[in-house]
Amino acid sequence: MPKILEIEKPGYGRYMFVGTGETRQRLWVPDWARWMAQSKDGTWCWYSHHPVAGNEYWWSQEGFREFAYMSLIPRNDWQSMIYKVQ
């Protein structure tokens, strides 16, 4: 599970920091992104509207969806891996 450490706003967008130590990554957060969720295979995506869990992945019938990053560790409890982006 990525750990959201901080969000910075350098004046032209937002970055989210996930992970710790050597696994820490800085991710660009699209301005439209309101949700971040991990699918069964470990793929994390941004969503503009609250997504719904399918059989193996999250989906949304409206708005935008964009790849955020790929986790090296897929999770069996992936349906609990959804976060509201502030």
C-alpha positions in Angstrom: 0.0 0.0 0.0 1.5 3.4 -0.8 1.8 5.7 2.1 0.8 9.2 1.3 3.5 11.2 3.0 2.8 14.7 1.8 1.4 16.8 -1.1 3.2 19.9 -2.3 1.8 22.6 -4.5 4.7 24.4 -6.2 2.4 26.8 -8.0 1.7 24.9 -11.2 0.3 21.6 -10.0 0.4 19.0 -7.3 2.8 16.2 -6.4 2.0 13.3 -4.1 4.8 11.3 -2.4 4.2 7.6 -1.8 6.4 5.0 -0.2 9.3 5.3 2.1 13.1 5.2 1.9 14.4 3.9 -1.4 10.9 3.1 -2.6 9.7 6.7 -2.2 8.2 8.1 -5.4 7.0 11.5 -6.4 3.8 11.3 -8.5 2.3 14.1 -10.5 -1.4 14.5 -9.5 -3.6 15.7 -12.4 -5.7 18.7 -11.4 -8.9 16.8 -12.2 -7.9 13.8 -10.0 -10.2 13.3 -6.9 -9.5 9.6 -6.3 -6.6 7.1 -6.5 -7.2 3.4 -6.5 -5.2 0.2 -6.9 -6.5 -2.7 -9.0 -5.9 -6.4 -8.3 -2.7 -6.5 -10.5 -1.1 -3.7 -8.6 -1.9 -0.9 -11.1 -2.7 2.5 -9.5 -4.9 5.0 -11.4 -6.3 8.5 -10.9 -10.0 9.0 -11.2 -12.0 12.2 -11.5 -15.2 10.5 -10.1 -15.6 7.9 -7.4 -14.7 4.6 -9.1 -16.5 1.3 -8.6 -14.7 -2.0 -7.9 -15.2 -4.6 -10.6 -14.0 -8.2 -10.6 -10.3 -7.3 -10.8 -10.1 -3.5 -11.3 -11.7 -0.2 -10.6 -13.8 1.6 -13.2 -15.9 4.7 -13.6 -18.5 5.4 -16.3 -18.0 9.1 -16.1 -15.0 11.5 -16.0 -11.4 10.8 -16.5 -9.1 7.8 -15.6 -5.3 7.8 -16.0 -2.5 5.5 -15.0 -0.6 6.7 -11.9 2.0 4.0 -11.3 2.5 0.2 -11.0 3.1 -1.3 -7.5 5.5 -4.2 -7.3 3.3 -6.0 -4.9 -0.3 -6.8 -6.0 -2.7 -7.1 -3.0 -5.5 -9.6 -2.3 -7.4 -6.8 -0.5 -7.2 -4.4 -3.5 -10.8 -3.3 -3.0 -9.8 -1.5 0.1 -7.0 0.4 -1.7 -8.9 3.6 -2.6 -8.1 7.1 -1.4 -9.7 10.5 -1.7 -7.3 13.0 -3.1 -7.4 16.3 -1.3 
